[in-house]
Amino acid sequence: MPYSEPSNLAIVACPGGEHFADEVITHLKHMYKHRFTLKNDVLSKRYEIEKTELIKKINFENDIDASDLYIKGEVTKYRPPKFKIPARFTYFANGEFKTELLESIRNKDVYIFQDVENREVISLNNGTNDVSLSVNDHVMSLLVTIDAVRQADAAAITLVVPAYPYSRQHKKKGREGLTASMLAHIYELLGTSRIITLDIHSREIVNAFNTSNFDNLHASYQIINELRKITDLTGQTEDVVIVAPDTGAIDRNKFYAVSLELPLAMIYKERDYSIVSHDAKNTNIKSMKLLGDVHGKVAFLADDMLGTGGTLLKAMAFLKEEGATKVIAAISLPFFTGNAIEQFDEAYKQGLFYRIIGTNAVYHEKLCGREWYINTNVSALFANVIMRLHHHQPLSDLLENRTLIQKMIRSQQSPQKS
């Protein structure tokens, strides 16, 4: 397996996922340079070969394995890999999409990136059209791209979709479809062998896949790293309590409580399901009750996604009424649809919450400019997963990151004890 030039690893970025793909590629380049340097240091000592000569030898081996005559770059220096495959995306007047790959991907392991919740204006048709696409547009663009990659004879296809589309349509309660499952079957039909996503809304979705592998990453380590910068998790100056915003978020918040060794509370909500929520102010929540105590404490809530934000706004206002000194929320997938940002601006002015921690898995320029919003970067996590998969290494410590979190917390406590 070449270390300096992973020539059979390729990334195709759909228009919506290009921003996140570029950030992941930046980390991949740093990781491969570090990997190459480390390998060169170890092998030069092990075999008593001068480093420059060893680099030349490694590059020679990579040139032998290359499908072309040789790989471009100096033979005595590290040659940074190229991951991104250039592509042309056409958006027709009637709403149809077309994807054209501008380089060969034959026999390559291809990772297709798509951010289906990207609401930013995207440049298409070689820059002649600027459009804002819906979730359905992004999904169709993804399907067209998968087919283009399949037709181009890729060895394996992996989807990188941090926000799994239609993940909230995973349970059948009446005469309705299981859209999350339907999309899983379509992905497999098109030849997808693996899906990488972030904090999936329901673990049941993995059961919809028959042949594809499903890797559900977690942003908990990155979120806690930001949380410890804005509050005292050691308990010396502040008491922190983890609060599950509803019954569906119990497992997620229990993970934080156990990892941080903090108390866990829960908000129970009575809902009127005859009312459909359309914005942050008009929700179907009728009443709330708190199981636990937040009086005089910092309340921390974690959830997987935020749409209009009405449920979270009511929960944060409720916790302030119950005596919480500060309310901090963490959202893995910050959609902030409709006028949610304006509603949170107003709530912040009223002092209903202190900060919201979100990830860059959803591209949202307007959101990142807010004083109350903290944008944590998960692209290094995705890059690490991709590199490990490509080199057939285990993912267990990345998927179950409790040990990493505990090490981080201990490193924070140690200086204060000395």
N, C-alpha and C positions, 0 to 999 in steps of 0.2 A: 504494500500500500504506500504510494508516494506521500512523503511528508511535506515537501516544499511545493508540490503542484498536484493537489487533489483533482486531477483532470476529469474524473468521472463524477464529480459533484457539481450540480448546476442548480441555479435558482431562477425561476421565472416569476416576475412580480406582476400581478394584475394591476390595473390602474389604481384601484382603491387601496391595494396593499403595498404599493411601491415605497411609501415613506417608511413603513415599518421594516420592509425588506432591506432597504438601504442601511438602516441602523443595525440590523442583525448582521449584514455583510461586513460592516465596519468592525464589529466584534470578532467575526470569523477570521478576518485578516490578521488582527492582533493575536488571536489564539494560535493560528497556524505559524506565525512568525515565532512566537514563544515556543511552540512545539518543535519547530525546526532547530532553533537555537539550543534548546535543551537536549534534543537528540544528538546534535553535533558535539556538544560538550561531553556527553556521556560516552559516545562511541569513540571520540578521539582519545580519551583516556583509556578506555577499555582495550582498544586495539593499537594504541600508541601511534596514531596517525596525526600528522599536523592538520590543524583545523581547515586551513585553506584547501589543502589537498583533499580532505574528506568532503568538503562542500562540492568540489569539482566532481568527485566520485558519485555523490548522491545525485547531482544534476545530470550526470551521465546516465545513471540508472533510470532516472525519470524520462530522459530523452528516448531511451530505448523503449520504454513502455508507452510513450506518446503515440497517438494515432497519426499525427503529422510527422514530418521528418525530424523535427526537434521543437522544443519549447522556446519561445522567444525570451531573451534576457542573457545577461553575462553568465558564463559558466562557472566563474569563481565566486559568485555572490548569491545571496538568497534571492530567489525569484518569487515575488508575491503572487499568489494564485488569483485567477479571475473566476468569479462565481456567477455573476449575473449574465443571463442570456438576453441579448437585445431582442425586442419584439415590437411589432406594430399593432396597435389596437384601433380598430375602426368602429365608429358609432354611426350607424345609418340614420337617416331622417325618420324612418318608421320605428326606431328604437332597437333594431337588431344590432348584434355585436359580431365582430370577426377578429380573431387573433392570428397573427402570422409571426412565426419564429424566424429570426433573421440569421441564425447560426444553427449548425447541426447539433442535435442532442442525442444522436443515436448511441444507444447502450450506456447512457448516463443515468445516474440517480437524480431525479429532478424533484425539487421542492417548490411547490406553487404557493405563493403568498397572496392572501386576500383579506382585506379588512371590510367586511360587509356593512359595518356601521359608520364608515367614513362619509360624512356629509359635506366635506369640503369641496370646493370647485376643482374639478380635475380636467386637465388638458388632454384632449383626444384628437384623433385624425391629424397627427403630426403638428399639433398646436393650433389647428384652425378652429376647433370647437372647445369651449369651456363649459362644462356641465356639472351639475350636482346630481349624483346618482342615488337612487333608493336602494333599500336592502335587496329587493327583487332584481334590480338592475345588476347589482354586484354579484348576486348568486348566479344570474344568467351569464355574466362575464366570466365567472369562475368555471362554469360548466363548459363554455365554449373553449376556454383555455386548456382545461383538462383534455378535451377531445383533440385539440391541436397538438398537445404534448404526446398524447397516445399515438396519434397518426404519424408523428415524427419518430416513432420507434424508440421511446425512452425505455431503459431497463426497468425502472421502478418509479412510481409517482407517489409523492407524499404531499398532502395538503396541510398548509400552515394557516389555520383560521382561528386566531385568538378568540373571536366572538363567533361561536358556532351558530349559524343562522337557524331561526325558528326553534331554538332550544326550549322555549317555554311551551311549545306545542308537543308535549311528550306523553301526555296522559289522555286517555279517551274517557270522557265523562258522559257522552251522549252521541248524537249523530254528527260526529266531527272526525276529521282526519288526524292521523299521527304524522304530522309534517316533518318533524325531526327525524323520525324513522324512515319516511319516504326519501328524504335527501340522502340518508345513509345508503339506501339501496341504489340510488342513482350514482353516487360516488363509486360504489363497488362495481356497478355495471360498466362504468367508464374505465375501470382498471386501476383505481386507486388502491394502494396497498397499505397506507398508513395515514392517520389524521392526527395532527398535533393541535391542541386547543388549550385555552386557559380558563380555569375555574368554571367548568361546565355547569349549567344551571341544574341539571339532574343527572345523577350517575346512571340512571336507567337507560340513557341514550346509548351507552356503550353496548347494551344488549341488542341493539338494532343491527350491529355489524356482524356479519357471518364470517368473512374472510380477512377483513382489514384489521390492522392493529390500531389501537386508540390510546393516545398518550395525553392525559389530562394534567397539565402543569398547574402549579399553584404560585400565587404572587405573595404568599404570606411572609417569606423571608424579606423581600424587598419592602413590603409594607411595614413590617416591624422595624426595619432599619430606619425608616422615615419617622415612625412613631416615637422611637426612643430619642429623637432629636428635639421633639416638641413637648415631651412630658417625661416624668421621672418614673420609669418602670421598676426601679429598685425599691420604691416605697419609702424612701428617706425624706422626701419633701412633699410628695403627693400620693394619695391613695387612688389607685386605678381599678375600675371594675369593668369587666367585659359584659356587654349587653347584647343578647340576641334580639334583633328587631322584630322577629316573629318566629313562629314554631318551625317554619321551613329553614331558618338559618341557624338552628340549634347546633348541628354538627360542625358547621364552619366556625362558629364562635366558641364552641367547646374546645376546638383545636387551639385557638389563641389562648384560652384560659389555661389549658393544661400546659402548653408550651411556655407560657409566661408565669405560670404558677400564681394566677390571679383568680379572684372570685368571679362567678358567672351568674348573671341575672337574665331575665327574659321579659319581653313585652308581649302581653296577650292582647290581640285585637279582635274586636267584634265587628264583622263586616256585613254590609247589606249587598249581596251579590246581584240584586236587581238593578244596581247602579254600575255603569261602566265608567272607569276613570279615563278622562281624556287629557287632563292637565294636572299640575302639581297642587292646585287649590281644591279642586273638586274630586275627592276620592270617595270610596265606598266604606271607609272606616267610620263606625258609629261610636265606639268607645274603646278605651285602653285600660289595661291593668298591668302593674309592675310586680313581677315575682322576684324579689330581691331588694337591695338598698343601694341607692346612688347618692344619698344626701351628703354633701360636703366632699364628693369624690369626682374624679375625672371619669366620664363614661365614654367607653370606646365601643363602636358598633362596626361590624363587618358584614358586607353582603357581596353577592357575585356581580350584580349589574344594577344600573340605575337608569330608568327611562325618563318619565316625567318628573319623578322625584317626590311625588305627593306623599307617599308612605313614609319616606325617610324624614321629610320635613315635619310631619305630625309626630313622629317618634322623637325627634330631637327637641321639639317644643315641649313635649310631654316630659322628657327627662329633665329639662331645665325647670319645669314646674315641680318636679319631684326633688329638686335641690342639688342637681349636679353642678359642680363649679365650672366644668368645661365639657363640651360634647365634641368628640372627634369621630368621624366616620371614615371607613375604608371601602372603596368600591373597586373591584378588579376590572370591570368593564364599564367605564363611565360614558354612557350614551348621551345623557342630558338632551333628550329630545324636546321638540316644541319650544316653549318659553321657559324651560327648566332653569337655565342659567340666570335669567332675570329674577325668577322666584327665589333662587338661593342667594342672589345679591341682596334682596330685600330682607331675607331671613338673617343674613350675616349682619346687616345694619342693625337689626333688632336684637342682636346678641344671642340668637338661638343656637348657634354652634360656633366652634373655634376654627377647625380645619376639616377639610375633606381630602383624603389621600386616594389618588387614582393611579392607573398605570397608563403607559404610552401605547398599550395594545390597541387602543382606539384613538385615531388621529383627530385631534380637536383643538385647533389653534386658538379659538376664542376662549375656551375654557382655561388654557394654560396661562393666560394673562391675568387671571383673577388672584387677588391677594389671599383669598381663603382656600385656594386649591394648591395641592402639592402633587406634582407629577413624578411618579417613580418609574424608573426605566427597567423593563423586563426583557429587553432585546438581548442582553448578555445571557440570560437564562435560556432563551430559545436557541441562541448560537451554540451554547454548550451542549444542548440536547442534540442538535443537528450534527455537530462534530462527533459526539459519542456514538450516535447511530451509524454514522458513515464509517467509523472505525470499529464497529461491532463491540462497543463497550457498554457496561451496565448503566442504567438510569436510576436505579433504586434510591440513591441518596439525593437525587434532584426531585424525584416525584414525592418522596417522603422526607421532607427537609427539617424535621423536628430537631435532629442532632445539630444541624447547622445553626438553627435558631438559638438553641441552648448555648452553643459556643459563643455566639454573638452577645448574648445576655451576660454570660460570665465575664467576657472581656470588658463589658461596661461596668460590672460590679467590682472587679479586681482593683482598679486604681483608687476607688473610693474607700476600700477597706485598708489600704496601705497608708 
